[in-house]
Amino acid sequence: MFDNIIKSLAVCRSSLSSIVERPATLAIAVAAAFLFQLAGAVYAGPITISNWEELHNVRDNLDANYVLTANLDEHTEEYHTYASETANEGAGWDPIGWFGGHFDGAGHTISGLFINRPEEDGVGLFGSLSEGGSISDLVLEDVNVTGRKQVGALVGWCGGLVIDCEVISGSVTAVWDEDLDPDREETEDSGVDCGGMIGVVGFNGEVVNCQIAGVTVVGERLIGGLAGWIDGGLMSGCVASIGS
């Protein structure tokens, strides 16, 4: 992007240096063309997402802006490849880690998200949301999410902003499996930090006007309806009505 801007500056400088003997209208035209190109380079608009593969590819550019343009469910293209019980040899969706851009759900719903990663931390649609990152106006439905700690349907660990989002059915579980983790002591962190939407709201994290309903949340300790643990972050205007 900036290479194009630099090239445009060079062209503009060259053109302006020779307009002394040219009509003023030419100078205006050159300047207008440069500004038009500069504006297009600086703001190209958000990247659109309409299927599971495009959602998966968010991990390839973690600082970009995205907008969901359609509901995603089990009938959407590439569901079985990326988000079903058979995806990734039974592990399901691979959480998007350290997202620092903006994801606008635009009021759309993602249904049938399946994650089974009991040996992993930071588990959710987004494993972790960085400071400066944000997720807005997104609905999750019929989720089935399992991890070890920092587990939530939408975000495992939140250091950014989540606003106007919902999780409306399903289950979220943080587990300790002795067969998987035989050396764990009772004081160690497995099966903890589990929430229906967010596992941990960390320092600089903020959750605003969000709600969950009909979600079963299971863990050993530090579990909650919407968030499992608030570790220096903020929550406001949120409502949780969890399942049994």
LUMLUM-705814 format. One line per 5 residues: for each residue x, y, z of N, C-alpha, C. Coordinates in steps of 0.2 Angstrom, whole numbers. Layout:
X Y Z X Y Z X Y Z ~ ...
REM end
This chain:
4 -6 0 0 0 0 4 6 0 ~ 9 6 5 13 12 5 18 13 -1 ~ 20 8 -4 24 8 -10 20 12 -16 ~ 13 11 -16 9 14 -21 9 22 -19 ~ 8 23 -13 8 30 -11 14 34 -12
20 31 -11 27 34 -13 27 35 -20 ~ 25 30 -24 26 31 -31 21 37 -34 ~ 15 37 -30 11 42 -32 13 49 -30 ~ 17 50 -25 20 56 -23 25 58 -28 ~ 29 53 -30 34 54 -35 31 57 -41
26 54 -44 23 56 -50 20 63 -49 ~ 17 64 -43 14 71 -42 19 76 -42 ~ 25 75 -38 30 80 -38 33 81 -45 ~ 34 76 -49 37 77 -56 32 81 -60 ~ 25 80 -59 20 83 -63 20 91 -61
20 92 -54 19 98 -51 25 103 -53 ~ 31 100 -54 37 103 -55 37 106 -62 ~ 33 103 -66 33 106 -73 26 110 -75 ~ 22 111 -70 16 115 -72 16 122 -72 ~ 22 125 -70 23 132 -70 21 135 -76
22 132 -82 21 135 -88 14 132 -91 ~ 11 128 -87 5 125 -89 -1 128 -86 ~ -7 127 -89 -13 130 -86 -15 127 -79 ~ -18 132 -75 -20 130 -68 -24 124 -68 ~ -28 123 -73 -33 117 -73 -29 110 -73
-23 110 -76 -19 104 -76 -16 102 -69 ~ -14 108 -66 -12 107 -59 -17 104 -54 ~ -23 106 -55 -29 104 -51 -31 97 -53 ~ -30 95 -59 -32 88 -61 -26 83 -59 ~ -20 85 -59 -15 81 -56 -16 80 -48
-17 85 -45 -18 85 -38 -24 80 -36 ~ -30 81 -40 -36 77 -38 -34 70 -40 ~ -31 68 -45 -29 61 -46 -25 58 -41 ~ -20 62 -38 -16 59 -33 -20 58 -27 ~ -24 63 -25 -28 62 -19 -33 56 -19
-36 55 -25 -40 50 -26 -37 43 -25 ~ -31 42 -28 -27 36 -27 -25 35 -20 ~ -23 41 -17 -21 40 -10 -27 38 -5 ~ -33 40 -7 -38 38 -3 -40 31 -4 ~ -39 29 -10 -41 22 -11 -36 17 -8
-29 19 -8 -24 15 -5 -25 15 3 ~ -27 20 6 -27 20 13 -33 16 15 ~ -39 17 12 -45 13 14 -48 9 8 ~ -46 3 9 -49 -2 3 -55 -5 5 ~ -58 -4 11 -64 -7 14 -62 -14 17
-67 -16 21 -66 -23 25 -66 -28 20 ~ -63 -34 22 -63 -40 18 -69 -44 20 ~ -73 -46 15 -79 -49 16 -78 -57 17 ~ -83 -60 21 -83 -67 23 -90 -69 22 ~ -90 -75 18 -97 -78 16 -97 -85 17
-91 -88 19 -91 -96 20 -86 -97 25 ~ -85 -104 26 -81 -106 32 -73 -105 30 ~ -72 -107 23 -65 -106 21 -62 -99 22 ~ -67 -94 20 -65 -87 21 -64 -85 28 ~ -68 -88 33 -68 -87 40 -61 -90 42
-59 -96 40 -53 -99 42 -47 -95 40 ~ -47 -91 34 -42 -88 32 -41 -81 35 ~ -45 -79 40 -44 -73 44 -37 -74 47 ~ -35 -80 49 -28 -81 53 -22 -79 48 ~ -23 -78 42 -18 -76 37 -17 -68 38
-21 -65 40 -20 -57 41 -24 -55 47 ~ -20 -55 53 -24 -54 59 -25 -47 61 ~ -23 -42 57 -24 -35 59 -28 -32 54 ~ -32 -36 49 -36 -33 44 -43 -32 47 ~ -47 -28 43 -54 -28 45 -59 -32 41
-63 -35 44 -68 -40 41 -75 -39 42 ~ -79 -41 37 -86 -41 38 -90 -47 36 ~ -94 -50 40 -97 -56 38 -104 -54 34 ~ -104 -57 28 -110 -55 24 -115 -60 23 ~ -115 -66 27 -120 -71 27 -119 -75 33
-125 -79 35 -125 -83 40 -121 -89 38 ~ -117 -92 43 -113 -98 42 -116 -104 46 ~ -117 -110 43 -120 -116 47 -117 -122 43 ~ -120 -128 45 -118 -134 43 -119 -135 35 ~ -123 -131 33 -125 -132 25 -120 -127 21
-116 -123 25 -112 -118 21 -106 -121 19 ~ -104 -119 13 -98 -122 10 -92 -123 14 ~ -89 -129 14 -83 -130 18 -84 -131 26 ~ -90 -132 28 -91 -133 35 -88 -139 37 ~ -88 -145 34 -86 -151 36 -78 -151 36
-75 -147 32 -68 -146 32 -65 -142 38 ~ -69 -137 40 -66 -133 45 -69 -133 52 ~ -76 -134 52 -79 -133 59 -84 -139 61 ~ -83 -144 58 -88 -150 60 -84 -155 65 ~ -88 -160 67 -85 -165 71 -80 -169 68
-80 -169 61 -75 -173 57 -69 -168 55 ~ -69 -162 56 -64 -157 54 -58 -158 58 ~ -52 -158 55 -45 -158 58 -45 -164 63 ~ -47 -170 60 -46 -177 63 -50 -177 70 ~ -56 -174 70 -60 -174 76 -59 -168 81
-54 -164 79 -53 -158 84 -57 -152 82 ~ -60 -152 76 -65 -147 74 -61 -141 73 ~ -65 -135 74 -62 -128 72 -55 -127 75 ~ -51 -124 71 -44 -122 74 -45 -115 76 ~ -45 -113 83 -46 -106 85 -41 -101 82
-44 -95 80 -40 -90 77 -36 -86 83 ~ -29 -86 83 -26 -83 88 -23 -76 87 ~ -23 -72 93 -21 -66 93 -23 -61 87 ~ -30 -61 87 -33 -57 82 -33 -49 84 ~ -30 -45 80 -29 -38 82 -33 -33 77
-37 -36 72 -41 -32 68 -48 -30 71 ~ -53 -29 66 -60 -28 68 -64 -33 64 ~ -68 -37 68 -72 -42 64 -80 -40 66 ~ -83 -38 60 -90 -36 61 -95 -41 58 ~ -98 -44 63 -103 -49 61 -109 -47 57
-110 -40 58 -116 -37 54 -123 -40 55 ~ -123 -43 62 -130 -46 64 -131 -53 61 ~ -126 -56 58 -126 -63 56 -125 -68 61 ~ -127 -74 60 -126 -80 65 -121 -85 62 ~ -117 -87 66 -113 -93 65 -116 -99 69
-118 -104 66 -121 -110 69 -117 -116 68 ~ -117 -120 74 -114 -127 73 -107 -127 74 ~ -104 -122 77 -96 -122 79 -95 -128 83 ~ -90 -132 81 -88 -138 85 -80 -137 86 ~ -78 -138 93 -71 -138 94 -70 -143 100
-65 -147 99 -64 -152 104 -56 -153 105 ~ -54 -148 109 -46 -148 110 -45 -148 118 ~ -46 -153 121 -45 -154 128 -38 -153 131 ~ -33 -153 126 -26 -152 128 -24 -145 127 ~ -28 -140 124 -26 -134 122 -29 -128 127
-25 -123 127 -28 -117 131 -29 -111 126 ~ -34 -107 127 -36 -101 123 -40 -104 117 ~ -46 -107 119 -50 -110 114 -57 -107 113 ~ -59 -106 107 -65 -102 105 -65 -101 98 ~ -70 -98 95 -70 -96 88 -63 -92 87
-62 -87 91 -55 -84 92 -52 -86 98 ~ -46 -89 98 -43 -91 103 -41 -85 108 ~ -38 -80 105 -36 -74 109 -38 -68 105 ~ -40 -62 108 -41 -56 105 -36 -51 108 ~ -32 -48 104 -27 -44 106 -29 -37 108
-26 -33 112 -27 -26 113 -28 -22 106 ~ -33 -19 106 -34 -15 99 -38 -19 94 ~ -39 -25 96 -44 -29 91 -51 -29 94 ~ -56 -30 89 -63 -30 91 -67 -35 87 ~ -72 -37 91 -77 -41 88 -84 -38 89
-88 -37 84 -95 -34 85 -101 -37 82 ~ -107 -36 85 -113 -38 81 -113 -45 78 ~ -111 -50 82 -110 -57 80 -114 -61 84 ~ -118 -66 81 -122 -71 85 -119 -78 84 ~ -118 -82 90 -116 -89 89 -122 -93 92
-123 -99 88 -129 -103 90 -127 -110 89 ~ -129 -114 94 -128 -121 94 -120 -123 94 ~ -117 -120 99 -110 -121 99 -108 -128 103 ~ -103 -131 102 -100 -136 106 -93 -136 106 ~ -90 -133 112 -83 -130 113 -80 -133 119
-74 -137 118 -71 -140 123 -63 -138 123 ~ -61 -136 129 -53 -134 129 -51 -136 136 ~ -45 -134 138 -42 -135 144 -43 -129 149 ~ -41 -123 147 -42 -117 151 -42 -111 146 ~ -45 -106 148 -47 -100 144 -51 -102 138
-57 -104 140 -61 -107 135 -68 -103 135 ~ -70 -101 129 -76 -98 128 -79 -99 121 ~ -85 -99 120 -88 -100 113 -85 -95 108 ~ -85 -88 110 -82 -83 105 -75 -82 106 ~ -72 -81 112 -65 -79 113 -63 -83 119
-57 -86 119 -54 -89 124 -51 -84 129 ~ -47 -80 127 -43 -74 131 -45 -68 127 ~ -48 -63 131 -50 -56 128 -46 -51 131 ~ -42 -48 126 -38 -41 128 -40 -35 124 ~ -46 -36 120 -48 -31 116 -56 -30 118
-59 -28 113 -66 -26 113 -71 -31 110 ~ -76 -33 114 -81 -37 111 -88 -33 113 ~ -92 -32 108 -98 -27 109 -104 -30 105 ~ -109 -30 108 -116 -32 104 -115 -39 101 ~ -113 -44 105 -113 -51 103 -117 -55 107
-119 -61 104 -123 -66 108 -121 -73 107 ~ -122 -77 112 -122 -84 111 -128 -87 114 ~ -132 -90 110 -139 -92 111 -140 -99 113 ~ -136 -104 112 -137 -111 113 -131 -115 113 ~ -130 -120 116 -125 -125 116 -121 -126 122
-115 -128 122 -111 -130 128 -104 -128 127 ~ -101 -126 133 -94 -124 133 -91 -127 139 ~ -85 -131 138 -83 -135 143 -75 -134 144 ~ -73 -133 150 -65 -133 151 -64 -140 155 ~ -60 -144 153 -59 -151 156 -52 -152 159
-52 -156 163 -45 -159 165 -46 -167 165 ~ -42 -170 160 -43 -177 159 -36 -180 162 ~ -37 -184 167 -31 -187 170 -27 -191 165 ~ -30 -194 161 -26 -198 156 -22 -194 151 ~ -25 -187 150 -21 -183 145 -16 -179 149
-17 -178 156 -13 -173 160 -11 -177 167 ~ -8 -182 167 -7 -186 173 -3 -183 178 ~ 1 -178 177 6 -175 181 3 -169 185 ~ -3 -167 183 -6 -161 186 -8 -162 193 ~ -7 -157 197 -9 -157 204 -15 -153 204
-18 -153 210 -25 -150 211 -24 -142 210 ~ -18 -139 212 -17 -132 211 -16 -130 204 ~ -15 -134 200 -13 -132 193 -19 -130 189 ~ -18 -126 184 -23 -123 180 -26 -128 174 ~ -30 -132 175 -33 -136 170 -41 -136 172
-45 -136 167 -52 -136 168 -55 -129 171 ~ -51 -124 170 -53 -117 173 -54 -112 167 ~ -56 -106 170 -57 -100 166 -61 -102 160 ~ -67 -103 161 -72 -106 156 -79 -101 157 ~ -81 -98 151 -87 -94 151 -91 -96 145
-97 -94 145 -101 -96 139 -99 -92 133 ~ -97 -86 134 -94 -82 128 -87 -81 128 ~ -84 -80 134 -77 -78 134 -74 -82 140 ~ -68 -84 139 -65 -88 145 -62 -83 150 ~ -58 -78 148 -55 -73 152 -55 -66 149
-58 -62 153 -57 -55 151 -51 -52 154 ~ -46 -51 150 -39 -49 153 -39 -42 153 ~ -33 -39 156 -31 -32 156 -32 -29 149 ~ -36 -23 149 -37 -20 143 -43 -23 139 ~ -46 -29 142 -51 -32 138 -58 -28 141
-63 -28 136 -69 -25 137 -75 -28 134 ~ -80 -30 138 -86 -33 135 -92 -29 136 ~ -95 -27 131 -101 -22 131 -107 -24 128 ~ -113 -24 131 -119 -25 128 -119 -32 125 ~ -117 -37 128 -117 -44 126 -122 -48 130
-124 -54 127 -128 -58 131 -127 -66 129 ~ -129 -70 134 -129 -77 132 -136 -80 135 ~ -138 -85 132 -144 -89 134 -144 -96 132 ~ -146 -100 137 -147 -107 135 -140 -111 134 ~ -135 -108 137 -128 -111 136 -126 -115 142
-124 -121 142 -122 -125 147 -114 -124 148 ~ -112 -122 154 -105 -120 155 -102 -125 160 ~ -97 -129 159 -94 -134 163 -87 -133 164 ~ -85 -133 171 -77 -133 172 -76 -135 179 ~ -70 -135 181 -68 -137 188 -69 -130 193
-67 -125 190 -67 -119 194 -66 -113 190 ~ -67 -107 192 -67 -101 188 -71 -101 182 ~ -77 -103 183 -82 -103 177 -87 -98 178 ~ -90 -96 173 -96 -91 174 -100 -91 168 ~ -106 -88 168 -111 -88 163 -108 -85 156
-106 -78 157 -104 -75 151 -96 -75 150 ~ -93 -74 156 -85 -75 156 -83 -79 162 ~ -78 -83 162 -76 -87 167 -72 -83 172 ~ -68 -78 170 -64 -74 175 -63 -67 172 ~ -64 -62 176 -62 -55 174 -55 -53 177
-50 -53 173 -43 -52 176 -41 -45 174 ~ -44 -40 177 -42 -33 175 -46 -30 170 ~ -50 -34 167 -54 -31 161 -61 -28 164 ~ -65 -26 159 -72 -23 161 -77 -26 157 ~ -83 -26 161 -89 -29 158 -95 -24 159
-99 -22 154 -105 -18 156 -110 -19 151 ~ -116 -19 154 -122 -19 150 -123 -27 147 ~ -121 -32 151 -121 -38 149 -126 -43 153 ~ -129 -48 149 -134 -52 153 -132 -59 151 ~ -133 -64 156 -132 -71 155 -137 -75 158
-140 -79 154 -145 -84 157 -142 -91 154 ~ -139 -95 159 -136 -101 156 -140 -107 157 ~ -138 -112 154 -142 -119 154 -140 -122 161 ~ -142 -128 161 -141 -132 168 -134 -135 168
REM end
